[in-house]
Amino acid sequence: MIHKNLILHRKHQKPILWDAFFNKNGEQKPLVVFCHGYKGFKDWGPWNLVAEQFSKANLFFVKFNFSHNGGTAENPIDFPDLEAFAENNYSKELNDLGDFLNFLMSEKNELLKEINPNNVTLIGHSRGGGISILKASNDTRIKKLITWASVSNFSNRTATIGNLKAWKEEGVKYVLNSRTQQQMPHNYQFYEDFKTHEKQLNIEAATKKIKIPQLIIHGIDDSSVNFKEAEALHKWNTNSQLIGIENSNHVFNGQHPWNNLALPAALETAVSSSISFIMTPKKS
């Protein structure tokens, strides 16, 4: 069963667009929530094929667009709403994830009977990995954490570094999206919000707090987020598992659009390793 482009409406906030992939059998299934990364979206490349793989394993897999990722309900692919993108920040993404989890495990969710609320796994890719780590470190509903090509530090990303004086004076700076050729705007509020909440957005501190099972998957040849960042996460939580995938880039050799019916080998490894991790009973 696939439900696409469902909408979570929120008072005085932008809506969250989401998808659900699951076997409709009335059984309570482990809930898997996937968080996309920077300049990402839920329908990017092979993410739908990924979702189908989790569904075939009898997992309830959901993916969503962060509210300010630049997509709209009418056009969730790519970035028609750059004004929203410019107003995004880490705090908004953390809030989105919290609101989405609250909704999924509430009576407002018409699919609640298909979900086991006591078996929740977060998967985050890239920047979404950092957001997932922060959330998993302080939300007891989350029982397992998986990161794919995750960042280990928000303070040194392109969104928070550069010529701060010019950024503040001009109020906005732009980052080129090489695929769409769009100049993606970041309003200066992004930096201000980060500095205001820097302590809460510390991925190292959050990782050191994690007590639940944690799986770290990263392409060894990732040129966007160096494999050393995965090694740092693993070092900060020595109880975590680290899987390095040979001959894999930042998106596990996927691309957008993805017209193949099969996943690239590196992404297939990431998916199968994640499913195995989720299905393995937690040690008491």
C-alpha positions, 0 to 999 in steps of 0.5 A: 500500500502506497499513500503519496503526498499526504498533508499534515496541516499545522496551525500558523506553520507551513504544512508537511507533505509526506508519503507512507509505504506499508503492507495493509494487514492490520498488524502493528509494524515497526515505524521507520521515518526517513529524513532527507538532506540539504537541497533534498526532497522525499521524491528525490532519485531512488527514494521511492524504490528505497521505500518499497524495499522497507515496505516489502520487509513489513516495515511501515516506512514514511518519508516527508519534505521538511516544511521549508525545503523549497517544495510545495504541495502542488510541486513537491519535486525540486524547489519552486518556493525559494522564499520558503527555502531562504527561511529554513534553518536547523531549528525549523527542521527539528520542530518539523520532525517533532511535529511529524512524529507527534502526528504519526503516533496520534489518533489524528493519523488514520493509519495509526493501527498499522504502526507499532508506536513502541518500535520507532527508527529514524533514518537520516541522510546527510543533513537529515542525519544530523537532525535525526541524531539530535532528535534521537538523543532526547526523544525516548520514543525513538528506539533505533537510529540509522544515519546515511552519509550524515554530517557530524558538525553543523557549524562548518557546513556551507550554510553557516560559514563564509563571508559573515560580514557581507551576508549580514549586510546583504541579508541573503547569500546564495548557493548554486544547485548544480543540478537545477542551476538555481541560486538557492537563497539563505537568509541571514536568519539561518546563521542567527538561529544557529548561533542562538541554538548552537548548544542544542544543535551540537551533534557531537554532544548529542551523539555522546548521549545516545543509548539506543542502537545506532547504525552509521552507514557512509560511502568511503568515497563520499566527496560531499561529506567526508568518511572521517565524519562517520568515523567521528560519529562512531568514535563519539558513540563506541557502541554504534556500528559503522559500515563503510561502503566501497566505491560509493558517493554521497548518495550511494550512487543514486541520481535524480531522476532515477529511471532504473527499476533496481537500486544501485549496488551501494544503495542496495547495501545501505538499505539491506543493512538498515533493514537487518539492523531494524529487524534484529531484536534489541539486546536486553 
